[in-house]
Amino acid sequence: MSISCACKRRWLASLLTMLSCVSFSSDVLALPIFKQEESNLPPDSENKILPFQYVLCAATSPAIKLHDETLTYLNQGQSYEIRMLDNRKMGELPEITGKMVKSIIRVVFHDRRLQYTEHQQLEGWRWNRPGDRILDLDIPMSVGMVDPRANPTQLNTVEFLWDPSKRTSVFIQVHCISTEFTMRKHGGEKGVPFRIQIDTFKENDGEEYTEHQHSASCQVKVFKPKGADRKQKTDREKMEKRAPQEKEKYQPSYETTILTECSPWPEVTYVNNSPSPGFNSTHNSFPVNLLPAATPQDAQQWLHRNRFSPFCRLFTNFSGADLLKLTREDVIQICGPVYFLTTLLPYCTIHTAIWKLYHAIYLEDLTAVELTEKIAQLFNISPRQISQIFKQGPTGIHVLVSDEMIQNFQDEVCFVLDTMKAETNDGYHIILK
């Protein structure tokens, strides 16, 4: 008896829906329907049983071709469950039996070009959304999670401990949206995809969680509230209008998203033994170059450098960790709302127009190098591609922008950006008009 491809797709979708309601055994997870992307790992690792499995409880898009990686739409600020599943065979990895492991969840860029400028991208988001986080844990909704932490210097990262032998579900909230990192062009915007990546570690002999065990990730896009539901509906309606032969080229929409194995995140700052503050749902108000490990003496120096000198005596015995525990409301109550606004904003804000739409550039160091990096970020290019920045004078002459010129810019100054091909290389000159 032959079964049509459409019936097969419905059968697979039904099977996945039923399986999403129960714990996943290692045999079930080895089924081909769970392989959602080609592995970038060595060939000898492709057939091994992975020690853990992570399942994001959000449906995949039906508008993804068969051999492409799945894409999942999320709503900004909505809580989504991630099931942390023990996928070990009997007797495998006995050293973690009865012990905790640590998992770190990150929201990172999928686009490699944005990965290269991730620090600048996140700093720009920080200034636009003071006091907010990119990624949060919904602790009341979560089950089996121990010692949740969110480092105030890493807005896109959370971590926690969990026991693989017990039921564990963590709920995450993503507060940034994909279009916040997209250049605005004629015809509307197309949001950039993110990756949700989970890295899991076990304890070493020094009882520190530094031994990497497993990493997996999935591709997502984040929309304004309810936008993900509308996009999912639109994709589904488009697929329904396609011819049967065309539908066979696309994946069905699965009820849940299986994170696929990937390489561990390269940064090591998350897995060292430096102290990190406990999770606090009221976000910190002080700028992030103040570290929790700072002594009271270091904190005093930081206060002087960051225009909090009038309050140094008040914060005499405060360490970095003490200051970072202060919320926005605490700072306003202690320092006053006017002082809060003037001290936590950049020194100079420049409004630049691209395609008749203005963007804000926030300068803290007031240097030509900083301005070059921020403009490169707007154009989604490398700062090396910008040869020189000029300011157009009253008679049309081009004056080279220097640190001294930038330091004399008025706050809230406005420019229109123009580009000119450099004569000696493949770069560009930027002209501020």
C-alpha positions in Angstrom: 0.0 0.0 0.0 1.5 3.4 -1.0 1.2 6.5 1.2 1.1 9.9 -0.4 3.8 12.5 0.6 1.0 14.7 2.1 -0.1 11.9 4.4 3.5 11.2 5.4 3.9 14.9 6.4 0.7 14.8 8.4 1.8 11.6 10.1 5.2 13.0 11.0 3.7 16.2 12.4 1.2 14.2 14.5 4.0 12.0 15.8 6.1 14.9 16.8 3.1 16.6 18.5 2.5 13.4 20.6 6.2 13.1 21.4 6.4 16.7 22.6 4.1 15.9 25.5 6.3 13.2 26.9 9.9 12.7 27.9 12.2 11.9 24.9 14.1 8.6 25.1 17.5 8.3 23.3 16.0 5.9 20.8 13.2 8.3 19.8 15.6 11.3 19.5 17.7 9.3 17.1 14.9 9.2 14.5 15.6 11.1 11.2 12.7 13.5 11.7 14.7 15.2 14.5 17.7 16.0 12.3 17.0 19.6 11.3 20.3 20.8 9.9 23.5 19.5 8.6 26.1 19.1 11.4 29.2 21.2 11.3 30.9 18.8 13.7 33.4 16.1 12.7 31.9 13.0 11.0 32.6 10.6 13.9 30.3 12.7 16.1 27.3 12.7 13.9 26.1 9.2 14.9 26.8 9.4 18.6 24.0 9.7 21.1 24.1 13.2 22.6 24.1 13.4 26.4 21.4 16.1 26.5 18.5 17.3 24.4 16.9 20.7 24.5 13.4 21.4 23.2 12.0 24.9 22.6 8.2 24.8 22.9 7.4 26.9 19.9 6.3 25.9 16.4 8.7 26.0 13.4 7.8 27.9 10.3 6.2 25.9 7.5 7.9 28.0 4.8 11.3 26.4 5.2 12.7 24.2 2.5 13.5 20.6 3.2 17.3 20.8 3.6 17.4 24.2 5.3 17.6 24.8 9.0 14.3 25.3 10.8 13.2 28.8 11.7 11.0 29.6 14.7 9.1 32.8 15.4 8.9 34.3 18.9 7.0 37.2 20.4 9.0 39.9 22.2 8.8 39.5 26.0 6.6 36.3 25.9 7.7 33.4 28.1 8.8 30.3 26.1 9.5 26.9 27.7 12.8 25.0 27.0 12.8 21.4 28.2 16.1 20.2 29.4 16.2 16.4 28.8 18.7 13.7 29.9 19.5 11.7 26.7 22.1 9.4 28.2 22.1 5.6 27.8 22.2 3.4 30.8 25.6 3.8 32.5 26.8 6.6 30.2 28.6 9.5 31.9 28.3 8.1 35.4 30.4 11.0 36.7 27.4 13.3 36.4 24.8 10.9 37.9 23.3 12.4 40.9 25.1 15.7 40.3 24.2 19.1 38.9 25.3 20.5 35.6 25.4 24.1 34.5 23.8 25.4 31.4 24.3 28.8 29.8 21.6 30.2 27.4 22.6 32.9 25.0 20.8 34.9 22.3 23.4 35.6 19.6 23.4 36.7 16.0 22.9 34.2 13.3 24.4 36.4 10.6 28.2 36.1 10.6 28.6 39.7 9.6 26.8 40.8 12.7 28.7 38.3 14.8 31.9 40.2 14.0 30.4 43.5 15.4 28.4 41.9 18.2 30.0 44.0 20.9 29.1 47.2 19.1 25.6 46.0 18.3 24.9 45.1 21.9 26.3 48.3 23.2 24.1 50.3 20.8 21.1 48.3 22.0 22.1 49.0 25.6 22.1 52.8 25.1 18.8 52.7 23.3 17.2 50.5 26.0 18.8 51.6 29.3 18.2 49.2 32.2 16.7 46.5 30.0 18.0 43.0 29.2 18.0 41.1 25.9 17.4 37.8 27.6 15.6 37.0 30.9 14.6 33.9 32.8 10.9 33.6 33.9 11.8 32.1 37.3 8.2 31.6 38.7 7.3 29.5 35.6 10.5 27.4 35.6 10.8 24.0 37.1 13.9 22.2 38.4 16.2 25.2 37.9 18.7 25.9 40.7 20.8 29.0 41.3 19.7 31.1 38.3 22.0 34.0 37.5 22.0 36.9 35.0 25.3 38.8 34.8 24.5 42.5 34.4 27.5 42.9 32.1 26.1 40.2 29.7 22.6 41.3 28.7 22.1 38.4 26.3 23.1 35.6 28.7 21.6 33.7 31.6 22.8 30.6 33.4 21.6 28.1 36.0 22.2 24.6 37.5 20.0 21.6 36.9 19.9 17.9 37.8 19.6 15.7 34.6 17.8 13.0 36.5 14.9 15.4 37.4 12.3 17.2 35.3 13.7 20.5 34.3 11.9 23.2 32.2 13.2 26.8 32.0 11.2 29.6 30.6 13.0 32.4 28.7 11.9 35.9 27.5 13.7 37.6 24.6 13.2 41.4 24.8 15.0 42.5 21.6 13.3 42.3 18.2 14.9 41.3 15.0 14.3 44.6 13.3 16.3 46.5 15.9 19.5 45.3 14.2 18.4 45.9 10.6 19.2 48.7 8.4 16.0 50.5 7.3 15.7 50.4 3.5 13.1 51.3 0.9 10.2 48.8 0.9 10.3 48.1 4.6 12.5 46.1 7.0 13.5 42.5 7.1 14.5 41.4 10.6 17.7 39.6 11.2 17.6 36.0 12.6 19.1 35.2 16.0 20.3 32.0 17.5 19.3 30.6 20.9 22.3 28.6 22.0 22.7 26.4 25.1 26.1 25.2 26.4 26.2 22.7 29.2 29.2 22.0 31.6 30.0 19.5 34.3 32.1 20.0 37.4 35.9 19.5 37.3 38.0 18.3 40.2 38.0 21.8 41.6 34.2 21.8 41.7 34.0 24.4 39.0 31.6 24.0 36.1 34.2 24.3 33.3 34.2 20.9 31.5 32.1 21.2 28.4 29.6 18.5 27.8 27.2 19.6 25.1 26.1 22.5 22.9 23.0 23.0 20.8 21.2 25.9 19.1 18.3 26.9 16.9 17.4 29.8 14.6 14.7 32.2 15.7 13.3 35.6 14.7 11.7 37.8 17.3 8.7 40.0 16.5 6.7 42.6 18.5 4.0 41.1 20.7 1.6 38.9 18.6 3.7 39.5 15.5 5.1 35.9 15.6 1.6 34.5 15.5 0.7 36.7 12.5 3.8 35.7 10.7 3.2 32.0 11.4 -0.3 32.4 10.0 0.9 34.2 6.9 3.5 31.5 6.2 0.9 28.8 6.6 -1.6 30.5 4.3 1.1 30.9 1.6 2.0 27.2 1.8 -1.7 26.2 1.5 -1.9 28.1 -1.8 1.1 26.3 -3.3 0.7 23.4 -5.7 1.1 19.9 -4.1 4.4 19.4 -6.0 5.8 22.6 -4.5 4.6 21.7 -1.0 6.8 18.6 -1.1 9.9 20.8 -1.2 9.1 22.3 2.2 9.2 21.0 5.8 6.1 20.6 7.8 5.6 22.9 10.7 6.5 21.0 13.9 4.9 21.9 17.2 8.2 22.2 18.9 11.8 23.1 17.9 14.6 20.7 18.6 17.9 22.5 19.2 20.6 20.8 17.1 24.2 20.1 18.1 26.7 22.8 17.5 30.2 23.9 18.5 30.5 25.5 22.0 30.4 29.2 22.2 34.0 30.5 21.9 33.9 33.0 24.8 35.3 31.7 28.0 34.3 34.5 30.4 31.1 32.7 31.3 32.8 29.5 32.6 35.6 30.9 34.8 35.4 31.1 38.6 34.8 34.9 38.7 31.8 35.8 40.9 28.6 36.6 39.1 25.7 38.2 40.9 22.5 36.3 41.5 19.5 36.8 39.2 17.6 39.9 39.8 14.4 40.7 37.9 14.8 44.4 38.6 17.6 45.4 36.2 20.6 47.3 37.2 20.9 51.0 36.4 24.7 51.6 36.5 26.7 51.3 33.3 28.3 47.9 32.8 32.0 48.7 33.0 31.6 48.5 36.7 32.4 44.8 37.7 30.8 43.0 40.6 34.3 42.1 41.9 35.3 45.8 42.2 36.4 46.7 45.8 35.1 49.8 47.5 38.2 51.6 46.5 37.7 50.6 42.8 34.1 51.6 43.0 35.1 55.1 44.3 37.4 55.5 41.3 34.6 54.4 39.0 32.2 56.9 40.5 34.7 59.7 39.9 35.3 58.7 36.3 31.5 58.4 35.5 30.3 61.8 36.9 29.0 60.5 40.2 31.6 62.5 42.2 28.9 64.3 44.4 27.8 61.0 45.7 31.2 59.4 46.5 30.9 60.0 50.2 27.4 58.5 50.2 28.7 55.3 48.5 31.9 55.2 50.6 31.6 51.5 51.6 29.8 50.3 48.5 31.6 47.6 46.4 30.9 46.9 42.8 28.4 44.2 43.6 26.6 46.6 46.0 26.3 49.3 43.4 25.1 46.9 40.7 22.3 45.8 43.0 20.8 49.3 42.9 17.8 49.5 40.6 16.8 52.5 38.4 14.3 53.5 41.1 17.0 53.4 43.8 19.3 55.7 41.8 16.5 58.1 41.1 15.5 58.2 44.8 19.2 58.7 45.9 20.4 61.0 43.1 17.3 62.5 41.8 15.6 62.0 38.3 17.5 64.9 36.6 20.9 63.6 37.8 19.9 60.1 36.7 19.2 61.2 33.2 22.3 63.4 32.8 24.7 60.9 34.2 23.5 57.7 32.5 23.2 59.1 29.0 26.2 59.4 26.5 28.3 62.6 26.4 27.1 63.4 22.8 24.2 62.3 20.6 24.5 62.7 16.9 21.5 62.2 14.6 22.5 60.9 11.2 20.1 60.6 8.2 20.3 57.6 5.8 17.7 57.4 3.1 15.9 60.4 4.8 15.5 58.4 8.0 17.4 59.5 11.0 19.4 57.3 13.4 20.9 58.2 16.7 24.6 57.7 17.3 25.7 57.9 20.9 29.3 58.9 21.6 30.9 58.2 25.0 34.7 58.6 24.2 34.3 61.4 21.7 36.9 60.1 19.3 37.1 59.7 15.5 37.7 55.9 16.0 34.4 55.6 18.0 32.5 57.6 15.4 33.9 55.4 12.6 32.8 52.2 14.5 29.3 53.6 15.1 28.8 54.7 11.4 30.1 51.3 10.2 27.5 49.7 12.5 24.8 51.7 10.8 25.9 50.6 7.3 26.5 47.0 8.4 30.1 47.1 7.2 33.5 46.7 8.8 35.1 49.9 10.2 38.1 49.1 8.0 36.0 49.8 5.0 35.7 53.5 6.1 38.9 55.3 4.9 38.1 58.8 6.2 35.3 60.8 7.6 34.9 64.4 6.4 32.6 67.2 7.5 31.3 69.4 4.7 32.2 73.1 5.3 30.1 76.1 4.4 31.8 76.5 1.0 31.5 72.8 0.2 35.0 71.9 1.2 35.7 68.6 3.0 37.3 68.9 6.4 38.9 65.8 8.0 37.0 64.9 11.2 39.4 64.7 14.1 39.0 64.0 17.8 39.1 67.7 18.6 36.4 68.4 16.1 34.1 65.7 17.6 34.8 67.1 21.1 33.4 70.4 19.9 30.2 68.9 18.4 27.0 70.2 20.0 24.8 67.6 21.6 21.9 66.5 19.4 23.6 67.7 16.3 22.2 66.4 13.0 24.0 65.3 9.8 23.1 63.7 6.5 25.5 61.0 5.6 26.9 60.7 2.1 29.4 58.2 0.8 32.2 58.5 -1.7 34.4 55.8 -3.1 38.0 55.9 -1.9 40.6 56.4 -4.6 43.3 54.1 -3.3 41.3 51.0 -2.0 38.0 49.4 -1.8 36.8 51.5 1.1 34.6 54.6 1.3 34.8 58.1 2.5 31.9 59.3 4.7 30.8 62.9 4.4 28.8 64.6 7.2 26.6 67.3 5.6 
